[in-house]
Amino acid sequence: MAKWFRSEPMEYISLIVNEDAAHDCLADLGKLGAIQFTDLNPDLTPFQRRYVSYVKRCDELERKLRFFHTEIEKFDLQTASAGNVDAFLASPGLINGSGEASKASGAQLLETLEAELGGFESQLRELNSFSEKLTIEYNEKVELQEVLEKARRFFLADGARLGARTGAPTTVTSTVTDLLSGDTLGNRPDLDMRFSSITGVVSTDERQRFERMIFRATRGNCYTRFAPIEQPITDPQTGTLVEKSVFIIFYKSQSIEVKLKKICDAFSAHRYPLPNMDDTLAVNNMLTENAQELVDSRTVLLKNQDTRYRICQMLAQHVERWTWIVLKEKAVYHSLNMFKADVSGMLRGEGWVISENFPQVRLAVNKAHANMDMGMPSLVHHVPQPWPTPPTHFVTNKFTYGFQEFVNTYGIPRYREANPALFTAATFPFLFGVMYGDVGHGLFLFTVGLLLILNEKKNDNAKLDELSGGMHTGRYMLFMMGFFAVYAGLIYNDCFSLGLNLFGSRWAFEGQEYGTVEEGAKAAPTSPYGSDESVYPFGLDPIWHVSSNELLFFNSFKMKLSVIFGISQMFMGTCLKGINAVYFGERLDIFFEFIPMVVFAVSLFVYMVFLIFYKWGTDWNSRMLSATCLDPDGDGWGSPDYTGQWVVCDKSGNGLCTPWGYSCKDGDTTKDKCPLDFGGDGDGCQPPNLITTLINIALQPGNVAEPMYAGQAGIQNILLLCALGSVPVLLLAKPYFLSQQHSYQPIHHHADEEDGIVDHEEEDDEHGFGEIVIHQAIETIEFVLGMVSNTASYLRLWALSLAHSELATVFWEKAMLSTLNIEAAWGWFATYIGFAVFAGVTFGVLLAMDVLECFLHALRLHWVEFQNKFFKADGVRFNPYSFKQIIKDASYGT
């Protein structure tokens, strides 16, 4: 954990490698994943880079692989996994289509891939083109077959009736009779009502629009019939199945024919000419010939599909591995484009490397040169300062990774500053549990996290969607959230809004054993007050869940807990600011920021926590009894509630005595009877209202209505003076001392630097005294007001915990308890329905929405209230040149 507290130390190095061995050097460094290269050619466009041609070749290979993926998906084939990334990086460079492994140089590898993938692409494209043509021909024959069959059926069924009415000829073609021919209407009475027809196929989805358009265009001067095709037809371009219908349109005008053809073209309807339907032999011959051609076309089409399937099946075995190889090669050439050719035949690169991995980087570069038998050795050495901005890198494991990403989402920590994720790993699930505390609901969340952990190996190698991947990443976070929800539920003694009497309540109502407890009855302790037996062993006593003052007690308890947790976490954040200042040697920040902040926080807010614990730890029964007048001869005299020595007074007053021996008189106040003499209204014998006490520290200094200890008013005045005095120190001291430094050089962080070059004149102007004062004033106001507002913000712990508990109570009472109390014969059915409602609203509201709500509020408490005390969040993330990470990112992207 100490290693997780600060980021890994970095070193800025320079690499000088031979151009012929550069590819092998970069290939070995990519496997190592410990160096981040700096671009030494920022002025060059991507097209002016040295290895742009290789990058373009990799892009072309990626395009071909995407085409293969598309073809494979058409057959619903699953691409075979390339296995573990580490095993892939350790294997030879290429496995070809025959399954043989070979190791080749970068250029040879690309050439081999280009030749092999190019061959497969040309085969598939040729087969696809042929398939599209075959599909079109096949569809035309299918449609013609359907048109002939549907037309023949129509003429057999309606031809005679239509001919009787209209004198329609048996030959219904697209030709019309020439009115100027020798055959006049008088000589040919059978042609006086001759109709023309158009037949074809249109999409069923377009049928209504098609029919409506025909009716409007011809003004109803046509007769249209439709018949659906039972089997859907494959679209040759998209490959989807389309429902189509056969249509026959009868008309009697050449102008109408022109309109109908345009409408058919507009709706992409295919038109087919019909033979003379009276010639049965010709029609049957045409059907037979077309059916035979249909069988032949289908045979060729299935053969084409089978060939494409076998090619795609083979590609599915290798496409993922080929993709990884191309990603690896592309990363190599992208990185080489960042190198600079200072000397002919040599390349120079610079970058950040993790300090502990520097020997491995040097060894990898030297080994690559040695394998190439280069005459000139490689050179890996440190670059003298000033350095560019060091990146931030943390070594994480499967548990800490989720919490580190949780912090990185807000901002990257500065180089070597305290890492909030170390504390977030403990405090985030804990604060979530405080808000969500319930044993039953927490067990559901705990179980989900446990199942994700048990299946982590399976999910590591699976391709998960965004939601599943996020839950897999945060599996340990969910597990911890569920654990602390159960823990807080045990502290609250709350399980689905019901108390658990695990150890036996320490209180009892009169008649409780017989179920005859009256409304308003008071519970009595089963053991003497203050004894070990009077304390419930773990958590709160379940008797509070059935008491009338339950809400008042839980409100007070949870509100105080919220304040304690909030101030503790904020004070820890302030201490981390001081730890950072000590580590970076910022003495002005230590003395004039950290110490005044601590003084201000301790004087008002840590003191508030002290008062809460002091009030909890005080025996108020004994204090209040010490200021109570009792009859020395009565039953109350000698009660064990009073921890002092009982003394009988001289009874000079009204005959009553206080336990410490004061003779009571009529009209005595609590202050007169209290032996403590702490001042105030009750001299310390009455429990104070803490909110009033804290407000009076600032509004009425020196006035404590109900003090808890001797000299409380004076101590609070001193604390108030310390708090007030720390503000001007925080505001003015640091700017003053900075202005007194003649050789002042402002403290720089990486967010203010550019390539390690510092322009002192610009910074002197920028960081003038006035601007420093303004900046410090903002810091002071943010801290002082933030301590107040952030303390109030932590009350959300109390509010959400209360809301969760009350919602669970409402769901239980309204959905379950009300149905369980039904004594009718159908009460069992009502209980069944009531449980269904209870389970549904519990899952939807408390196990879904409330989990998200508590998660977001815990997130805000860490990002705003805790981290703003010390966390600048303007660091630069370490993005190492790593094949493993590149392949992982590409896999998630798909």
N, C-alpha and C positions, 0 to 999 in steps of 0.2 A: 504493500500500500504506500510505503514511503516513495517508491519509484513513480507511483501514479500521482503523487502530490505535485510534482513539478515535471514539466515536459522534458523530453530527452535532449541532452546537450548536442549541439550541431557544430559542424565544421565546414568552412567554405573551401573547396578544393578546386584544383585545376587538373585536367587530364589532357595529355598530348599523346595522340595515338597515330599509328601509321594508317593511311587511308585504306589500304588493302585489308588491314585487320580490324578496321573500325566496326564493321558489321558484326563480327564474332565477339568483339569486346562489348558492344551494346547488347547482344543476345545474352551474354553471361550476366551483365549488370541487370538486365530486365528480370532474370530469374531470381537475382538477389533481392531486388526491390528495396534498396536502401539509399538511393540517391535521387535527388530532384534537380534536373538540369535548368540552367538559366539560359535564356535566349540571347546569344551574342550577336544576332543579326536583326535587331528590332526595326531597322530602317528598310529591310527588304520585304517586298510583298510575297505572299505564298508562291506566286508563279516565278519568282526570281531566285528561289532557293535551289541549293545544289542538287538535292535529291527529289525534286518535284516530279520528275518523270516516273520514279519508282512509286511515289505516293499515288500518282494517277493510275498506274498499273494495278496497285492494290485496290483502288476505288472501283476499277473495272471488274476485278475479281469479286469484290463484294456485290456488285450489281448482278453478276452471274449467279452467285450463291443465293441472293434474294429471289432470283427467277426460279432457281431449283426449289426453294422453300415453297413458292407459290404453286409450282407444279405438284409437289409432294402433297400439299394440302388439298388439292383437287381430288386425290384418291383417298383422303382421310388416313394417310399413313403417318406413323409416329417416327420422328427422327431418332435414330439410335444415339444414346449418350456417349460422349467421348471419354467418359470416365472422370476420374479425379484430376483436377487442374495440376496438382503437384506431379502426378504420374505422367501427365501429358508433357509438362515442361522437361521432364527427365528423359523422355523417349526420343527416338530419332525424329528428324524434322518432318517427314512426309510418309504417309501410307497411301499408296495409289489404289486405283480401283480393283486391282487383283489382290489387294491385301498385303503386299510386300512393303516392308519398311526400308527407307533409305535416308541417308543424311547427306544434305547438299548445302552448298553455300547460298547466300542470299539471292544472287542473280540466277543461279541454277534452279533454286527452289521456285522462284517466280515463273521462270520459263517452263518448268515441268507442270506447274499448276495451270498456267495459261493454256498449254497444249492440251492437257487432259480435260479441264473444264470447258475449254472452247469446243472440243469435240463433242462432249455431252450436250452443250448448248445448241450446237448446230443440228444435232440429231433430233433433239426435242422440238426445236423450232420448225424443222422440216416436217416432222410428224404432226405437229400441231396445225401447220398450214394445210397439210393433206387431210387431217381429220376435219378441219373446218369445211373444206370443199366437199368431202364425203358426206358430212352431216347435212350440208345444204342440199346436195343431190338426194340424199336419203329422205330428208324432210319433204322435198318436192314430190317424190314418188309416194310417200305416205299421204300427203295432202291430195294428190291426184286420185289415189285409190279411194280415199274417203269421199271425194267429190263425185266420182263415178258411181259409187255405191249409194250415196245419199240421193243423187239426182235420179238414178234408176228407181229407187224406192218411191221418190216423190211422184215421178211420172206414172208409176204403176198404181199409186193410190189416188192421185188427184188429176192425172192427165185427162181421163175421159170426162170428168166433171168440168174441168177448165175448158176443154175443147167444145163441150156442149153449149157452154155459155158464150164463149168468145169466138169460137171457130178457130182456135189456135192450132197451128200445124204441129205435126209430130216432130218435125225437124226444127229444133229451137237453137239456132246458131246466132252469131253476131251479125249476120247479113240481113239486109232488108230488100224488098222488091223494088225494082226500078220502074217508076211510074211512066217513063217514056219508052219502055220496051214494047215489043209487039203484043205481048200478052196483056190485054187490058183487064180491068176488073170485071167487065162484062163477060169476057171469054173464060176467066178463071175465078169463079165464085168462091172456090176454096181458099183463095189468098186474100180475100177482102179484109180479114181481121188477123193477119199474120203478125206474131210478136217476136221480138228479138230478146236475147237473154245474155246475162253476164254471170258467170259462176266463179267461185273462188273461196279462199279461206281467210278469216280475220280473227284477231285475238278476242277471246271471250270477254275480257275486261273492257274492250272497246265496242262491244256489240251494241249497247244502247245508244251510245253517242254516234256510232256509224249509222244505225237505222234512223235516228233522228235527223242526221245531216242529209241522208238520202230523201227523206220525206220533205224536208224544207227546200232542198235544191230542186226537186222535181214537182213540188207542190202537190204531192200525193199521186202523181201520174205514173206510178210503177207498182209492181207487186213483188214483195220480198218475202222469202222464206229462209229460216235458219235451222240448222241441225248441229248439235254439239258433237265434237269428236271425243270419243270416250277416253282414249289414251292421250296424255299430255305429250307435247312435242318439244324436243330439246332445242334451245336457242344455240346456234353454232358459235356465237361470239362469247356469250357469258356462261354457257353450259347449264343454265337453269331450265327447268321444265315449265312450259307455258301452255295454258289451256286455250284451245282454239275451236272455232265453229265454222261449218260450211254454210255459205250463203248462195242463194239463187235469186237474181233480180230480173223480172220481166218488164219490158218497156216497149214503146212504140214511137220512137223518135230518134233521129240521128243526133240532134242537139242534146237530148237527154243522155245518150250514150257517151258523148264527150264529157259531160258533167260527171257521170258515174265513174268513168275511168280516172278522172282527176281526184274524186273522193277516195277511190280505192288506193291510189298512190299516196294520198295524204295520210291514210290510216295504215300504210304498209301492208295492205291486203294483197295476197297473191292471187292473180286471176288465171284460170285454167279453161281452155276451150273444150266444149263438149261435142262428141260426134252426133250423128243422127240417132236419137234415142229410139226411133222406130226400127232401126236395123239391129235387132237383138244379137245377131251373130257377130257383127262388128264390135258391139259394146262388150260382149263376152270375151272376144279375142283381145281387145285392148286391156280388159281387166286381168286376163291371164298373163299377158306379156308384162304388164306393169308389176304384177305380183311376183313373177320370176326375177325381174330386175330388182325388186325390193329385197328379196332374199339374198341376191348376190351382193347388193350394196351393204346390207347388214353384216354379211360375213366379212367383207373387207373392212368395214368400220370396227367390228369387234377385234379383228386381227390388229388393226392400228392401235386400238385402245389397250390391248394386251401387251403390245410392244412398249408403249409408253409406260404402262404400269410396271413392267419388269425393269425398265431403266430407272424410274423413280424409286422403285424398291431398292435397287442397288445404291442410288444416290443417298437415300435416307440412312444408309449405314455409315456414310463418310462425311456428309455435309457439315455436321457440327464440328468435326475435327478439322476439316478444311477451313471452316470459318475461324476457328481459333488460330490456325496457322497464319491466315491472312491478317487477322488482328495483331498478331505478334510481329509480323514483318512490317506492317504499316506503322506500328509504334516505334520500331527500330529506325525507320527512315524519317519519321517525324522528329525523333530525337536527334538524328544526325543533321537535320536541317537547322538545329540550334547551334551546331558547332561552327567554328570559323577556320578557314584555311589560311593561316598566316604564312605558312611556308609550303611550297609545292610538295605534294605527297604526304603532308602531315595535317592533322585536324586537331584543333584545340577546343575543349569544352570546359565549362565551369558549372558548379552546382553545389547544392547542400547535401551533406551526407551525415547520417547519425554517427556520432563519435565512436561508439563501440563497434560499428560496422566498417570503419575506415580501413583496418587491415584486410578485411575480406574484399573490399572494393579494389584495393591495390593488388591483391593476389589474383583476382579475377582478370584484371587488365593485363597483368604480366603473363598470366597463363595463356590468354588468347594470343598474345604476341608470340609466345614461345611455340605454340602449336602451328603458327603460320611461318615459322623460321625467318622472321624479319631481321634484317641486319641492324636497323636502328631500334634501340629499345624504347619502350613506352615510358612515360613520366607521369607520376601522380604525386602531387605535393600540395601543401597548404598555401592558400592565397593570403598575403599579409593584409592586416586590417588597414582602412575601414572596410567592413563587409556590408553587403546589402542586408535587408531585413531578415533575420533568422526566422524560419517557419517553426510552427509549433507541432510537435508530434508526441502522442502518448502511446505507450505499449499497453494494449488492452487484451482481455480475454473474453470468452463468451458471456461471462457475467457482467463485466464492467463496460463492455462495448455499448450496450443499450443506454446506460446512464451517461456515457461520454457523448453519444449522439444527442441525448436529451439536452445537454449543455451547449453543444456545438450548434444546435438549431437556433439558439439565441445569439451566439457569437463565439468566435474562436478565442481561447485564452491567449494573452500575450506570451511571448517566449519566456519560459522559466518562471512565470508568475504562478501563484497558488491556484490549483485546479479546483473549481467548485464541484466537479463531478464526484470527487472523493467523498465529500460531505453529503451531496445529493443522494448518493447511493443508499445512505442510511436515513436521512431526514425526509426525503420525498415520500417513500412508502409509509413512513411513520405518521407524517401529517395527514396523508390520505386516510390511514386507519383511524386517526382521531376524528375525522369528519364522517367516515363511513362505518364507524364502530358498530358491528352487529355480528354475533357468532354465526347465525344461519346464513346471512347474505355473504359474509366474508368467506365462508366455506365454499360457496359456489365459485367465487373468484379464485380462491386458493386452488381448487380442483382444476379449473381451466389452465392456470399457470403450470400446475404439476403435469397435466397431460401434454402441454406443449414442450415441457422439458424432457419428458419421457420419449417423445417422438422427434427430438431435435436432430438426430442423425438422419432420419428419413427426410425431414424437411430441409436439411442442409443441401441435399442433392436434388430436391424437387424444384420445379419451376412454379413459384407461387405468384399469385396476383398481388397487387399493392397492399390490400388490407391484410391478407394472410401473411405476407412478408413482414409487414409492420408488427403484427402480433408475434411472429416468430422471433423477430429481433428483440422485442420487449418481453420475452417469455419470463425471464427472471424478475423483471420489474413487476409483472402481473402476479407472479408467485409471492413476492415480498409484500405487495399491496394487499393480497388476500390474507397473508399471515398476520400483518399488523391490524387488519380489520377484525380478524378473529380475536387478537390480543386485546384491542381496545373494547371489543364487545364483551369480553370477559371482565375487563375493568368496570365497564358500565353495567355488567350483569344484564345484558340485553340480547335476546335471541328471538328474532321475528317479533319484537316488541314485548316479549314475555321474559320475566325474571327467572333465573335458574337457581333453585335452592340446592346448590351442590354440597354445601358444608353445614346446612342447617342455620336458619335465621337466628340472630342474637336478640330478636325482639318478638313479642307475642301479644296478640289481642285477647282480651277476656272473652271466653266462649269460642275461641278460634278452633278448638278441637272438635266442637259439635256443630260448627257452621252457623253459629248464632251471633256473629259480631254485628253490633248495631252501628248505624251511620254516625260518624263523629266520635267513635270510641278512640281512645289513646292507647298506643302500644307501650308495653312495659319491658324493660331489659330483662333478659333471662339470667344475666350474671352481673355482679357488682360493677359499677361504672369505673373504668380505668384499669380493670383487670385484663389479663391476657384472654380470658374466655369471653370477654364482652366485645372483642374485635373480630369481625368477619375475616377469615384467613386470606382471601384473595378477592380484590374488587369490592364493589359496593354490595351492601346487604340487600337481598331481594325484597325485603319488606317495603323498601322505598317505592316499588312499582305498584303497590296497592294503597299507599298513603295518600291523603288528600293534598298534602304539600309537596307531592312528587315534583311538580314542575318548578316550584320555587327552589327546591334543593338542587335539582339537576342544572337549572339555569346558573345558580351561584357557583356550583362546582365546575361546570364546563367553561364558564366565562373566565374564572381565575386560572384554569389550566391553559386556556388560550393565551392569556396575557403572559404567563410564565414561559410557555414554549416560544412565543413570538419574541419576547425580549431576549431570551437566551440565544435564539438563532441570530437575531440582529447584532447582539453583542459579540457573538462568535465571528460574524462577518467583519465587524470593526477590528477585532483582534487580528484577523487575516490581513487586513490593510496594513497593520503595524508589522506583521511578519514579512510581508512583501517589501516594505520600506527598509527593514533591517537587511534583508537578503540583497537588495539592489544598492545598499549603502546610501540611501537618500536621507541624510541626517535632518534636513529641514522638514521633511515629511514626518519623521519620527517625533521630533520635539514640538512642532508647531501645527501638526494636523492630527496625528494619531493620539498623542497624549491629551490634547484638549478634547478630542472626541470621546475618549474613554472617561475623562472627568465629567463631561456633560452627561454621558449615558449612565454612569454609575450614580451620579448625584440625584437624578430624578427617576430613571427607569429601573435600574438594578435595585435601587432603594425600594421601589414599588414591589418588586418580587420579594425583597426581604420582609416587608410589612405583611405580605400575604402569608409567608411561611411562619412569621412570628405569631400572627393571629391564629393560624392553624395549630401551632404548637403550645399555645397558652391554655391553661385549665380555667376556662371562664366560669365553670360551675363553682370552683373554689373561690375565685375572686368575687363573684356576685354574692356568694353565700357569706363572705367575710364582711359585706356591707349590709347584711340583712339582720333585722332585730328578731331574736328568738327568745322563747321562754326557757330559762335554764332547767325548768322542771318538766318541759314538754317533751313530746316524742321526737321532735326534730333535732334536739340538742345532742351533740356527739355524732352527727351524721358523717359517714366516711367521705362524703363529697368534699369536705373541707380538709385541705392537706396540712394546715398549720396546727398549732396546739390550742385546744379549747380552754378558754379562761373565763371563769364566772366573774361578772362585774359586781360592783357594790350596790347595784339596783337603786342608785340615787335618783334616777329619772322616773320613767314610767314602769319600771320593773322588768323591762326586757333588756337583753344584752346581745351584743354582737359576738361572734365566735372568738374574737381576739381580746374581749374584755371591755369593750366600750359600753357605757351605760346610756341606753337610748333615751331620748327625750322627744316629746311631741314636736313636730315641725322640723326634725333633723333631715337634712338632705343626704344624698348618697355620698357627696364629698365629705360631709361631717363624719359619716360612719366608716368610710374606707380607710384602711390602715396604710395604704401604699404611699400617699402624698405625692402623686405624679403630676398633680395640677389638673387644669381643665374642669369640666363640669362634674366628673365622677371620680377624680383622683386616680383613675386607672382601674376602677372596679366594674366598669361597664364596657362591653365590646363596642368598638368604634365602627362607623361606616367608612370603609377604606376610600371610597370615591370622594367623599367629603374631605377626608384627611388629605388626600393627594391634591385636590383642587386648592385647599387652603394653604398649601405650601407656597404657591405662587400668588394667590389673591389675598391671603391674610397671613403674612409671615409672622411667626412667633405665636400664632393662635392655634392651639390644638384642643379641640373640644373634648375628645376622649383619648388621652395618651395611653400608650401600651407599655411604656418603660420610662424610667426616670431621665429627665433632661431631653425628652424627645423634641420639644420646641426649639431648644438651642441647637441641637444637632441638625434639625431640618433647616434652620436659618443658615448654618455653615454650609450645608449642601447646596442651598439655593444660591449663596454667594459664589460657591465654586462653579456652579453651572452657568451663572451669569458672567462670571469672569472668564470662563473658557471661550465664550463667543467672540469677544474682541480679539483674543489671542488667535483664535482660529481664522478670524477675518483679516487681521492686519500684520501679524508677526512674519509670516512667510514672505509676503510681498516686500516688507520693509528690509528684511535681510537679503533678499534677492537684489534689491536696488542698491544695497551697500557693497555688493561684490563688484568691484571694478572689472575684474576679469570674468564676469558672469557669462557662463554658457548654460543655457537652459537645459533642463533634463529632457532628453529626447527619447521618445518611444518610436517603435518601428512605423506607426501610422503616420508620423510626421516626417519621415525620411524618404528619400528617393534615390535608390541605387547606391546608398552609402555615401553620397556626396552631400555635405552640409554647407549651405551658403550662410555664413555667420552674419553677414550684413543684413540679409533679408530677415533672418530670425531675430536680430536685434530690433529691427523695426516692428516685426510682428509681435514680439514678446516685450513690448515696452512696459513701463511701470503701470500705466493706466490700464492696459489690457490685462496685466497680471492681477491687478486689484479686482477688476470686473470678474475675471475667471474665479478668483478666490471667493468673491462675494457669492457667486452662484453656487460654489461648492458648500459654503457655509449655510446658506439658506436651504439648500437641498438637504443637508444633513440635519439641521435643527428641526425644520418643519417635517422632514421625512421621519424622524424618530417618533414624532407625535402621530402623524397620519398612518405610518406603517404599523404602529402599535394597535391603533384602532382597526387596521386592515386585518390583523390576525384574529379579530373577533369573528371572522368568517368561520373559523374552526368551530366555535361554539354554535353559530347560527346554522351551519349545515348539519352538524351533528344533531341539533335539536330538531331540524326539519326532517331528517332521515328517521329519527325515532318516532316523531309524531305521525308521519305518513304511514309508517309500519303499524302503528297503533290503530289508526283510522281504518286501514285495509283489513286488519284482523277483526276489529269490532264490528264493522259494517258488513263485511263479506262472510266471515266465518262465525263469529260469536252470535250474531243475530239469527243465523240459520240453525245453529246447533241448539238454540233455545226453543225452537219450534217443536211443540209436543204433539202436533197432529199426526195422522197416519202417513201423510205424505212428507213428513219431516226429513226422512232419509233422502228423498229426491231433492228437497231444498238444500240440504247439506252438500249434496253432490254438485249442484249448480253453484252454491256458494264457494266451494273449494275451487271450482274452475275459474270463477271470477277472481278469487283471491290469488291463485297462481298466475293468472294472466296479468293482473295489474302489478303484482310483485315483480314479475319478470320484466314487464315493459317499463315500469317507472323506476323501481329500486335497483334492479339488476342491469338495466341498460342506461336509462337517462341519468340516474343519480350517480352511477359509476363515472360517466363522462363528466358530469358536473363537478364532482369532487376532484377528479383528475385535473380539470382545468383550473380549479381554484388552488390546488396544491402547486400546479405549474406556475401560476401567477405569484404565489408567495415566494417561490425560489427565484424566479426571474427578476422580480421587482424588489420585494422587501429584503431578501437576503443578498443577492448578488450585487445590487447597486452600492453596497457598502465598500466593496473592494474590487469588483470585477469590471474591467474596461471593455472587454469583448471586441477588441479591434485587432486581434491577432491574425496571422496568415497561416492557413492550414498547410501542412506538409503533404504534398501530392507526389509521392515517390514514383519513379519510373519502374512500374511493376507489371509484368505480364499477368500475374494472378489477379490483380485488382482490375486491370483493363478487361480481361475476360469475364470477370464477375459482373462488372458494370454493364457490359454488353448483354450478358445473359438476362439481367434484370430488365434491361431496356426492351427486350423482345417479349 
